[in-house]
Amino acid sequence: MQLVLPIDDFLLRPSTPGIVRTRRVFSNRDLRMSGITWIGFDMDYTLAIYDQPEMDRLSIDATLDKLVRRGYPTFIVDIPQELDFAVRGLLIDKRFGHILKMDRYKHVSKGYHGFRQLSKDELRALYHAKKLRPATARYHWIDTLYALSEASLYAALVDALEKRKQAVDYARLFMDIRECIDEAHRDGTILDAVINDLPRFVRRDPNLALTLHKLRSAGKKLFLLTNSRWPYTEKMMTYLLGGAMVEYPSWRNYFDIVTVAATKPAFFQERRPLLERVPSEGEGHVRPATFPLERGKIYEGGNLHDFERALGVSGDQVLYVGDHIYGDILRSKKESVWRTAMIIQELETEVQAHQACADDFEQTQRLEDARERLEDDLRFYQARYKELTRSIEHGDGAGAGRASGEAKANGMRTAELEAERGRVKRSVERVRGRLRAVESELEVLERRIDSRFHPFWGALLKEGTEESSFGAQVEEYACVYTSRVSNFLAYSPQQHYRGARDVMAHERGA
């Protein structure tokens, strides 16, 4: 006999406290953790969560100093900076000096020149008449938190130089900014400052060690795969995990394989050799790695194919956790069948803003429903107006329309048809007025919703009613996404993350 589960009773029970929404793991597609044997982690902006304003300030100051050395006027050191100006997913137009935000269909709906917002007419003239091609040399993506300072500084310099009536080569300016930031990383200006004051620049997560321990205790094997070089990695990981749990004498004990200087995304695309560091022979000495890879050793470089062979598992048994939509998530998904988890540091703020807009979202939906009904009414009255006009023009002659036929049947005179047409015309004007009022109210709501997310760009993952270009990449390439690695602590290591049901337009409101 089959048992009947008391589903109704279960659903009527008071709900238990769940995981707060800002700390949830969100799923784009099904991911069964029971089928994952290896979990890999990027380090920067994944295990190591940086204080973004402090990092931006450090990067901008270092870049300005190098720009002055290149011959830029000294006043740029003191120009106002908007550290909260940029978000991920922006596009730099180096031809015109604009910074743009697009939806998933590459439709540009917001843009700034310096700190001046571009009008709809300006955007339409430049970007809506021809297909925009972001992959060409004219454009540059801002797709990492590391790159936010580039966009903020670019806007500030364009703004300041033009206010002083100086000619600006927009492409040259952006190239100089990029080169100076890269130089500041290469020569240690930025990395040395971070390592020498880690508490200022890095937020140490007290639950990170517990999360890694929980995964290991469930039988998962862990690896670190980072682009950072060994000296920086050693100091950063010691700060994050050193002494966190007595069971782990060193941070290296949390990981079965440690690979530094991986040069992602080349790691996923090329066949670079995997090397082993030989610390006994001096700093920087490496030799070709031998298989099998050993726990406790430090490896450099490598490639996807050799790495999978070393792990001894098929690609879909690997989950890689990273923050870089291109280097970590997109390329690993395109070049392999690794499962992917994306860390979106901004997600906690994004979720809080979304919750704060709950009433506005409800009102927006009511207004959109009202607009749809009004548009139906408008189509009806416009069709009726045309029928009456044809009837009046044709009179009683052959070829009269349906309304003319009705007039004959009811013995209506032309004056009566004209009177009805007048009433219908007033109805058309009344419905159009209501539509304008609805559209105006929707615009006010959309601006208010945008301002709650970000003062310049609105929601990170959305643009209007569509996903933003960044949001579309997250949905397409990240199996799951969350704000920090330690959010996995609240879930079982064997968790089945289930993707939401896809709904097409014809299924909504059915």
N, C-alpha and C positions, 0 to 999 in steps of 0.2 A: 504493500500500500504506500502510495506517495504522500509524503508529509507536505502539508500546506504551511508555508512560512507566513507568520503574522506581519506581513509588510505594512498593512494599514496601521496596526498598533505601533510599529516601529517608527513610521513617519510622523505619528502624532506625538511622540515623545519630545520633551524639551530638548533642543539642540545643545550639545556639549560645546564648551569653548574650543574653537579651532585655532589654527595657525593664523596670526594676524596677517592681513593681506599684503602688507609691505614686505613680509618675510616669506612669502610663498614661492614655490617653484611653479612656474607656468609652463604648460605643455602645448606645443604646436602639433605634435604627432605622438603616437603611442611610443613609449620607451619602457621596456621591461628591464629593470635593473637586475633581475634574477639572471638574465642572459649576458650581463656585462662581467667580464673577468678582470679587465685592466681599466683603470681610470687615470688619465693623464691631466696634468695641470700646467698652464702657463703661470708665470710668476707675476710680472708687473701688471697692475690693475686687475689681477685675478686673485692670487693668494695675497699679494701686497696691495692694499687699498690706499691710494694716495689721497692726501688732502688737496683737492683740485685747485682752490684759490691760491694756496701757497705754492703749488707747482707752477701754476700759470704766472704768478708774480716773479718767481725765480727765473723762469724761461724768458719772459719778456724783458726783464732787466738785463740778463746776459746777452740777449739778442740786440737790444738797443745799444749797448756798449760796443758791440762788434760792428754795428751799422755806422756808428760815429767814426770808428777807425777806418771804415771804408770810404769816408768822405761825406756822409750825410750830416746835415746841420746839427749842431749841438743842442738846439732847443728841443729836439725830439725826445730827449731824455726826460723832460718835464711835462710832456703832453698828458692830458687826462686819459686814463685807461678804464675800459669797461670790462672787468674780469668776468662778468657774467654774460657777456654779449653772445658768445658762440655756443652752439650745441653740435652734437654729432649729426652727420648726414647732410651738412651744407656743401654747396658747390661754389668754388671760386671761379668767376669769369675774369680771366687775366686780361682780356682785351679791353673791357670797359671798367674794370675795377669794382665790379659788383659781387655781392655775396648773396646766394640764392638758396631757397628751400623748395624742393619739389615733392609732389606726391608720387605714388608708385608708378604712374604712367608717364613720368618725366614732365608733368605739367607744372610750370613755375607759378606759384601762387603768392610767394612772399620774396622780397629782396631788399637789400640795403646797399647804398653807395656811401661809404664811410658809415656814419651813424644816421644818415637820412634814409627814411623808408621810401622805396620806389613806389610810384603810383601804379594803379592798375593799367593805365594807358601806357606808361613806360614799359611795364612788363610785357604787355600785349604786343607792342611795336617791336621789341627785341627778341622775344622768345616764343610767341604763339603762332607766328606766321610760317616758321620753318621748324623742321624736326631738330630738337636739341640733341647734341651728341657728346655726352659727358666724358666719353673715353678718349677724346681727342686732346691734343696738346694745349688747346685753348683753355681747358678747364682743369681744376684740381679738386679732388674730394677731401673733405675734412671728416674722416671716418673713425678717428681714435680720440680718446681723451687727451692723449699726448699732443695732438695737433690743434687743440682748441686755442692755444695761445697764438698760433700762427694766424688764425682768422681774426681774433680780437685785435692783435697788433696791426694787421693789415688794414682793418677798418679804421683804427685810430690814426694811422699814418696817412691814409688817403684823406681822412677828414681834416687833419691838422695841416698837411702840406697845401691842400687846395684852399683852405681858409686864409693861408698866407700867400695866395696867388702864385704858388710855385707850380711849374709844369711837372706832371707826374707820368712817368712811363709805368703803367700799371703792371705789365708783365715783368719788367725788370725789378720793380719794387718787390713783388712777391717772390721772385727767384732769390733776391738778396736776403729776404727774411728767412726763406727755407735754408739757404746755405749757411747763414749765421747760426740758426738754431742747431743744425746738424754739426757745425763746427764746435758749438758750445757743448754738445754731448761728447764729441770725439776727444776734445782736449781736457775733459774732466770738469769744466766749469760748473755744469749742472750735476753730474753724478757725484762728484766729490762733495758738493754742498749738501746733497741729500744724505750720503753716507755719514757725514760728520755731524748731522743733526736729525737723525731718524725720527725721534718723537715729534718734531715739527712737521715733517712731510708725510709720514706714514701713520695710518690708524691701525694700531695693533688689535686684532680681533681676538678676544679671550676664548671664543668658541672654535677657532680654527683648528687647534690641536685636537680637541675632542671630536670634531667632525672627521678628520683624517683617521683618528684612532678607531672610531666607530666603523668606518668603511673597511679598515684593515681587519678588525675583529670579525667582520662578516665574511672574510675570505677574499676580499678584493685586493688586487695588487695595484700599487700606485707608482706612477712615474712623474718626474718633473721634466718638462720640455720647454725651455725658455731661450729667447734670443740674447738675454743678458750674458755677459762674460763671467768667468768663474770668480774673480775677486769680488765683484759687486754682488753676485748671487750668494756667495758664502756669507757676506756680512748681512745682507737683507734677510736671508732665511734664518740666520742665527737670531736676528732681532725678532722675527715673527714667531719662531717655534722653540728657540733655545730655552731650556729649563721649564717649558710649559707643562710637561708631564714627566714624572719620575721614571716611567717605563721607557722613555726615549732619551738616552744620554746625549744625543745630538739630533739636530733636525734631519740629518741624512738617514736616520733610522726609520723615518716615516715612509721612505721611498725605496722601491726595489731597483729602480733605474733613475739616474740623474744625468740629463743631457743639457749642456749649456751651449751658447753660441750657435743655436740651431738654424739661424738665418731663415726663419719662416718669412714669407711663404715659399721660398726656394726649397725648403725641406720637403714640401709636398709635391714639388714639380720637377726637381732635378735629381741627379744621382751623385750628390756630393759624398765624399768618403766619411765614414764614422771613425773618429779618433779617440784615443784614450789619453787622459792626462797622466803624466808621470811626475808626481810631486817631488820625489826624491832626487830628481835630476834638474831641479831649478824651475822657477816660474815660467810658465808658457811652454814647457817642453811637452810634446805630444808624440804619440806613435800610433800606427794603424790599430784599430780595435780588433780583438779576436772574439769569436763566438764560442760558447754562449756568453752573453753579457753578465757581469757579476755585480751583486749587491755590494755597495760600499765604494765602488769605483766611480770616477767622474768621466763622462764622455763629452765629446764636442762634435758639433756639425751633424753629419749623417743625412739620411733620406728615408722617406716613407717605406720603400720596399725592403731595405735592409732592417729597418726598425721593426716592421711587422714580422719579418723572419725571426728576429731576435726574441720577440714576444711569444712567438709560437702559437698565435691565435689568428682567426679570421677577423677581418676588419670590423664587422658588426658586433664583435665582442669587446670593442674598445670604445670608451666614452672619453672625449677630450673636452676639457673645460677651459675656456679662454674668453678674452674680452674684445679681441680685434676682429671685427666682422669680416675683414678680408684675409688677414694673415692667419688667424686661428680658425675661424668658423667657415667662411665661404670656400677657401681653398681646400681645407680638410674634407669638406663635404663634396666638392667637385672632383677631387683627385682620389678619393677613397670612399669606403662605406663606413668609416668611423661615425659613431653617433656623436652628437655635439650638444654641449651645454654652454650658453653664453652668459657671461657675467655683465650685467648692465648696472653700473654703480648708480646711475641716475634714477633707477626704477622705483626706489622708495619714495622719492619726491614726486615722481610721475603718478604713482598709485594714490598718494595722499591728495594730489590735486584732482585726480579723477573722482575720488570719493567726495571731495568738497564741492564738486560740480553736479552732484546727484540731482538736486532740484532743477538746475538749469537744463540738464539732459532730459528730464521728464517734460519740462515746458517746451523744449525744442521739439520733442517727439509729438506733443500735442499740436504745436504750430505746423509741423510738417504734415500731419494728418489733416489739419484744417486746410492747408494749402492744396492738398490733393483733392479734397472735396470741392473747394472753390474752383479749381481748374476744371473739374468735371462739370460744374454748373456753368462755367464760362463757355465750354465747348457746346453745351446744350443750347444756351441762349444765342450764341453766335450762329449756330446752325439754323435755329428757328428764325432769326432775323433775316438770314439769306433766303429762306423759303418764302417768307412774307414779302420780301422785296421782289423776288421773281414773280410771285402771284400778282402783285400790284402792277408790275411792268407788263406782264402778259395779258392782264385783263381776263376776258372770257374767251379769248381765242384759243385755237389749237396749240398744244404744246404747253398748256398751263401745268404747273407743278402740283404736288399733293396738296399744298395749302390752298391753291386756286380751286382744286376739286372740292375741298372742304367748304370753300366759300360758296360754290354753286349749290352744294347740298343744303347748306343752311341758309341760303338766300342772303348772305352777307354782302353788304355794299363795300365799294372801294374805301370809303371813309372809315368803315369799321376795321378793315385790314390795316389802314394807316394808323389808326388809334392803337391797335394791338402792337404794331411794329414799334410805335413810340414807347409803349410800356416795356417791350422787350429790350429796346435800346437803353432805357433807364436801368433795367436789370443788369445789362452788360456793364454799364458804367459803375453801378453799385458793387458788383462782384470784383471788377478791376480795382476799385478803391480799397476793398477789403484785402485783396491780394497784395497791394502795395503796402498796406499796414502790416500784414503778416511778414512780408519780406523785410521790412524795416525792423520789426521786432526781432526777427531771426538774426539779422546782422548785429544788433546790439548784444544779443545773447552769445553769438560766436566770438565777438571781441572780448566779452567778459570771461568766457571760458578760456580763450587763448591766454589772457593775462594771468589767470590763476596757474597756468602751467609754466610759462616763461614769458618775461616782459617783451622780448623781441620776436620770438619764433613760435610761441605756443607749444603744443604738445610735441614731445620728442618723436613718438612713434606714429603720430597721426598728422594729417594735413587736411583740414576741413573734414569732410565725411569719408575721406580715403585714408589709407595708410600712407605715411610719409615714405620717401625712398628708403630711408634707414629702417623704418618699421617693416617694410616689405622684405628687405634683406633678412631681418631677424626672423620673420615668419617663414621664409623660404629655406634658410640654411641652419637655423638653430632648432634642434629637436625640442629642447627645453631652455628656458631662460629664467634668471633670478638676479637679485641685487648683489649677493655675495656668496662665497663658497659655504660659509657656515650655515646658510639656510637649509642645506641638506641634512643638518643634524636633526631636524624635527621630523624627518621622514625615515622610513625603514630603508636599509641598504638594498632590500629586495623590492622596493616600491614599484608599482606599475603606474607610471605617469600616462594619463590618457588625454589625447588631443580632443579639442572641442569638435563637435559635429559641424562640418562645413554646410553653410546654408546659401543657396543661390537666390537671386533676386525674386524669382517667381514663387519661392517657398516662404518668403517673409510676409507676415500678416495674413497668412492663409487661415 
